[in-house]
Amino acid sequence: MARLLEKYRTEIVPRLAKELGRENPHSLPQLTKIVISMGVGKAMTDQKILDEAMEHLAQISGQKPSVRIARKSVANFKLREGMKIGGCVTLRSQRMYEFLDRLINLVLPRVRDFRGINPKAFDGRGNYSLGLNEQVVFPEINADKVKNIQGMNIAIVTTAKTDDEARLLLKEFGMPFREGKGLGR
């Protein structure tokens, strides 16, 4: 069993029940999925860049990414409908908890000039999104072999009804939110 999943069941659920005043454990917020996506705009000119990015995404997530194609043509970007422009991975259950554990304990502390993540990056329905500027902060990626630095978006989807419930859930998992004037609770 994943370490964070066990922590959620044994420690976090009782604390959330006490803090939110609910007895039913199924009414408490929990993680549903984590979606990791990479948009590779440079892939329009060189397919090898997309292949490298998809290989890194597979190493980071532990499963094969699905390639995303352009839905519309945009002349200003020299983009044609049907071109491969990115990739996406959806993590659930064990892999989701293992990825979140690595993200919190290994990856975020390795980000340059890291002072915490933005506590306001919720969507209004209890889901959190964050972006990373480079994939080399993950320990799975060998920085010496990376030819193209690529950023990624990470969306953490929860069953929380409000942003405050989701923020409380992620704080219990150990998510390092930035503290400061007007930035959080």
C-alpha positions in Angstrom: 0.0 0.0 0.0 1.2 3.5 -0.8 2.5 5.4 2.2 0.3 8.4 1.7 -2.8 6.2 1.2 -2.1 4.6 4.6 -1.5 8.0 6.2 -4.8 9.2 4.7 -6.8 6.3 6.1 -5.2 6.2 9.6 -4.4 9.8 10.4 -6.0 12.3 8.0 -9.5 10.9 7.9 -10.0 11.3 11.7 -8.5 14.8 11.7 -10.7 15.9 8.8 -13.8 14.4 10.4 -13.0 16.4 13.6 -12.2 19.6 11.8 -15.1 19.5 9.4 -17.6 18.1 12.0 -18.7 15.1 10.0 -19.0 11.6 11.2 -19.4 9.8 7.8 -16.0 9.1 6.3 -17.4 9.0 2.8 -18.5 12.6 3.1 -14.9 13.7 3.7 -12.8 15.1 0.8 -10.4 12.7 -0.9 -8.2 12.5 -3.9 -9.8 11.3 -7.2 -7.0 11.6 -9.7 -3.9 13.5 -10.7 -3.5 14.6 -14.3 0.0 15.5 -15.6 0.2 17.2 -19.0 2.9 18.6 -21.3 2.2 20.9 -24.2 5.1 20.7 -26.6 4.8 23.6 -29.1 8.3 22.9 -30.5 7.0 19.5 -31.7 5.5 21.1 -34.8 8.9 21.4 -36.3 10.7 18.4 -34.8 9.0 15.2 -33.9 12.0 14.1 -31.8 11.2 16.8 -29.2 7.7 15.3 -28.7 9.2 11.8 -28.4 11.7 12.9 -25.8 9.0 14.7 -23.8 6.7 11.7 -23.9 9.5 9.4 -22.7 10.2 11.7 -19.8 6.5 11.9 -18.9 6.4 8.1 -18.9 9.4 7.9 -16.6 7.9 10.5 -14.2 4.4 8.9 -14.1 5.2 5.2 -14.4 2.7 4.7 -17.3 2.5 5.5 -21.0 1.2 8.9 -21.8 -1.5 9.5 -24.4 -0.4 11.9 -27.2 -2.7 14.9 -27.8 -3.4 16.4 -31.2 -4.5 19.9 -32.2 -8.2 20.3 -32.7 -8.0 23.5 -34.7 -5.7 25.1 -37.2 -4.1 28.3 -36.1 -2.2 30.1 -38.9 -0.3 32.5 -36.6 1.3 29.5 -34.8 1.7 27.5 -38.0 -0.4 24.9 -36.3 -2.5 22.5 -38.4 -5.4 20.4 -37.3 -4.3 16.9 -36.4 -0.7 17.7 -35.5 0.7 16.1 -32.4 1.4 18.9 -29.9 1.5 17.3 -26.4 0.8 14.5 -24.0 -1.2 13.6 -20.9 -1.2 11.0 -18.2 -4.0 10.4 -15.7 -3.0 8.7 -12.4 -5.4 7.0 -10.1 -5.3 4.9 -6.9 -1.8 3.6 -5.9 0.2 5.4 -8.6 -1.6 8.7 -7.7 -0.6 8.5 -4.1 3.0 7.4 -4.9 3.3 10.3 -7.4 1.9 12.8 -4.8 4.3 11.5 -2.2 7.3 12.0 -4.6 6.0 15.4 -5.6 5.7 16.7 -2.0 8.8 15.2 -0.5 11.3 15.1 -3.4 10.4 17.3 -6.3 9.1 20.5 -4.9 12.1 20.9 -2.5 14.4 20.6 -5.6 12.7 23.5 -7.4 15.0 26.5 -7.7 14.1 29.4 -5.3 11.1 27.4 -3.9 9.2 29.3 -1.2 6.0 27.2 -1.3 3.2 26.7 -3.8 0.4 29.2 -4.4 -2.5 28.6 -2.0 -4.9 30.4 -4.4 -4.5 28.1 -7.4 -7.8 26.3 -6.8 -10.6 26.3 -9.4 -13.6 27.0 -7.1 -14.6 23.3 -7.0 -11.8 21.9 -4.8 -9.3 21.0 -7.6 -5.7 22.3 -7.5 -3.4 23.1 -10.4 0.3 23.8 -10.4 2.9 24.2 -13.1 6.6 23.2 -13.1 9.1 24.9 -15.5 11.3 22.0 -16.0 11.1 18.2 -15.9 14.7 17.8 -14.6 13.5 18.4 -11.0 12.2 14.8 -10.9 14.8 12.3 -9.7 13.8 9.9 -12.5 15.1 12.2 -15.2 18.9 12.3 -15.8 19.6 16.0 -16.3 22.7 15.3 -18.4 20.7 13.4 -21.1 18.0 16.0 -21.4 18.2 17.9 -24.7 15.1 20.0 -24.4 13.8 21.5 -21.1 10.1 21.1 -20.9 7.5 22.3 -18.4 4.4 20.5 -17.3 1.0 21.1 -15.6 -0.2 19.0 -12.7 -3.9 19.0 -11.8 -4.9 17.4 -8.5 -8.6 16.5 -8.6 -10.4 16.0 -5.2 -14.0 15.3 -4.1 -14.0 18.4 -2.0 -17.0 20.7 -2.5 -15.1 23.9 -1.7 -11.6 25.3 -2.0 -11.2 25.5 1.7 -11.9 21.8 2.2 -9.4 20.9 -0.6 -6.8 23.2 0.9 -7.3 21.5 4.3 -7.0 18.1 2.7 -3.8 19.0 0.8 -2.3 20.6 3.9 -2.9 17.3 5.8 -1.0 15.5 3.0 1.9 17.9 3.6 1.6 20.1 0.6 3.9 23.1 1.2 1.7 26.1 0.7 3.3 29.6 0.7 2.6 31.7 3.7 2.4 35.5 3.6 0.1 38.5 3.4 -3.2 37.6 1.9 -2.0 34.2 0.5 -3.8 31.7 2.6 -5.0 30.5 5.8 
